[in-house]
């Protein structure tokens, strides 16, 4: 670890460059109202609390200009988060000025790639979505995770800071509950390496409290906003679309509830008639994954939701007039369908899931394209080999641990996301800069080892 770096010209220049980049996005861009924005703006039970509460606060402050205020807050947060993280990397890994510039460009890659790679061409800091802040908040999680692994902490100030940030970010986007598991796995690894086994039980207790506490906070928020003491809804409905995609009509023959069976046949027949099921996918895992991505949202909103609401109205009397309750009931119907259908189509489901994960893995380091698909495979192999090489030379290598934890984060994000929804770019790019930054640190350490060997 390097000695503390004072507020010198390089650190000030870091803030200036990020201010110019995100300030330009704020000045020349406009607030982007996208598909999920309405749910955040109206505190739906289908979205986590933090971003919706931020919207509420800014709307109360300025009812006429809160859109612009949201974008301003997101741009300021991006400036601070990226600057703090880059300055941290400079200090922690001893980066020279050239490497600081390269690392800064890598950090900006999600903000450059998302407008190019995503279907909506969204600009992250200008979008009225939780991604407007999660890409920045993720950097604080990573800062303390790196400090945790570099200090080999089990329970200490950096470990606790990482847990708190992970907990907070999971209240912005549910997919980041995986960060709580990453914290546990890293801390548990150090428990075994340091043979402090008594602390393992404490880690398990802290993890359990984090999950239970998060659930209680979300339910309390939904009760205060909508009068429903429920967890975030819609996730199960999205997962049901995954199952519907790989189902055959005869998979519904054993559904015990006659009305639910009828509803399944209706949604399946409609989806099949429109070519929205796996039978219409091209051959090959990645080709099927691409077809699945184009069908997923339609399966969720235009087929499952439409027919599930008929079932819900008949069974409970709940209609779209009570939309929040309807979303909760839809998740219950989705859960029933998954339970009935998944055993029948499990093999096809696993195959489709693997394809979705592969697409996610590619998007964590590149674009989905025949050439980039090969590149992604090669770069993963190179990164893994370089990590092992550096680790073999130096068992205390910070860069090797950095890459190891990035592999863990990529695996957790892709496998977790694919269970619920397709691995689209804006869900996957969080770890893209981390992967290349870890690779940069490995190259730096490897080069230093080579110079020492020559001497």
PEWOTA-V786867 format. One record per helix or strand of 2 or more residues. SS is the DSSP state (hx for helix, st for strand). FROM is the first residue (numbers start at 1). TO is the last residue. Records with the same first field share a line. If there is no record, write none. Layout:
SS->FROM-TO  FROM-TO
This chain:
hx->9-28  37-41  49-61  66-93  97-107  109-117  124-126  131-150  157-170  174-194  198-226  235-245  249-254  258-273  278-280  285-316  320-363  370-393  398-420  425-454
